[in-house]
């Protein structure tokens, strides 16, 4: 039985609690938050004991794995405190609110691997959309070569937000705490998929803007970019939180042998006249928001399954740094 604990009892915590209930061999032994109301909610929901500090949680609950779901500016400090105690860490995205802070965790992980090898505590970052049916099938098709050369790509994240979203939790709209807005909070999952599918991003042209919520926040609610990958392929990327309703996330690849559309599943329209292939996305009930997708449990289950593997978890701090650098470079090009 693996002993799990969670630090940060905000909105996304419910997804982790659902996974603990669903996965055999995992016991929730503690929750932690500095907000008494959030801590009380988590304790009432799960029946787990609550702690007001990470140090107290680690000392008394003695977890094997700590799940980190705090605001962005607290991610790295909590993760480093846990791994220093020899505890595995599964951390929500983003890696950090700044590149410099994220590099602290990347450097610790690299040094620990060099010193401790397979005994290094596992560190994973929650980019759960890599576990979607559509993502797994597209990765398989790209690896197989069936699609032929990729000639170009398009991606969009067109969602909506209300003033309440920022007023209830002001850190979301503050660059000093969140590290940014739309790109680091919402579109980062799609940026991660784009670079995972198409490779390293070596050049970025684009900018961000605050078109709707400028009187509330000092971060962006809209962004557009042209990303150039190491292969020379370019991705046109657009994201906004100003739409009246959520639209499905879209990712399209113009390939030599097919046109591929990721939108609530995956559709492969072959150029040779074959009938289109359609891969439907999984659907499961959850207390979380629908746009979070349904793959958190798969990622969490996989993380626990790999705890005894000698290799690091595949979505590592260094891997998570890639999407953080893309969005931070976009901010720099916008003068932020």
Helices and strands as residue ranges (DSSP letters): E 2-7, H 13-22, E 26-32, H 36-46, E 50-51, H 54-56, I 57-61, E 65-68, G 72-74, H 75-84, E 88-92, H 99-116, G 117-119, E 123-126, G 128-131, H 133-144, E 150-158, H 163-168, G 170-173, H 175-178, H 182-185, H 188-198, E 201-209, E 222-229, E 234-240, E 250-255, E 258-262, E 265-270, E 277-280, G 290-292, H 296-305, H 317-333
